[in-house]
Amino acid sequence: MSNRLDLAAVLTAVSCSRAFAKLTLDTWGASSIVDDALIVVSELVTNAIKATGVTTPRPKWTELDELKCVTVRLVGLDECVVVEVWDVDSHLPEESEAGIDAESGRGLWLVAELAGKWGSYPVANGKVVWAELSLRPTSSQPPAPPLTKRRRKPVPEPRVPIFIQRDP
């Protein structure tokens, strides 16, 4: 199974792609990887926008004349979910060393840490960057125990009546 979303290459595409990924994974019953998938999707879409889109928070209309698109696709397989992000830039991404004080530059490192495999390949009109997220827990990490269910405590009635003041 797969699901796809085409977005304008602007900064708001990151939050839209996160909502799309969460909804898709919850629908597929793959909620165990939602947190990792949201980070991976965010990083890959952010990189695609930086490569091909408009990165100013409030772009002018003239900046939107030749607006490009990015495509996010999730592919559900038996033991993993593949996240693919397509953009029109033909340069393949390279993992870079970010300095200690750097505020950016760790995106592909995060993707590599969270995904079992990741990579990229050129296509006719750009490139696709992909990451594979395993649905099975890794052997080094035992599965987390289920959360205990809490019971809702009843809210006591107020002892003193609450008076509502009317605004003159």
Secondary structure, 3 states (H helix, E strand, C coil): CEEEEEEECECHHHHHHHHHHHHHHHHHCCHHHHHHHHHHHHHHHHHHHHHHCECCCCCCHHHHCCCCEEEEEEEECCCEEEEEEEECCCCCCCCCCCCCCCCCCCHHHHHHHHCCEEEEEEECCEEEEEEEEECCCCCCCCCCCCCCCCCCCCCCCCCCCCCCCCCC
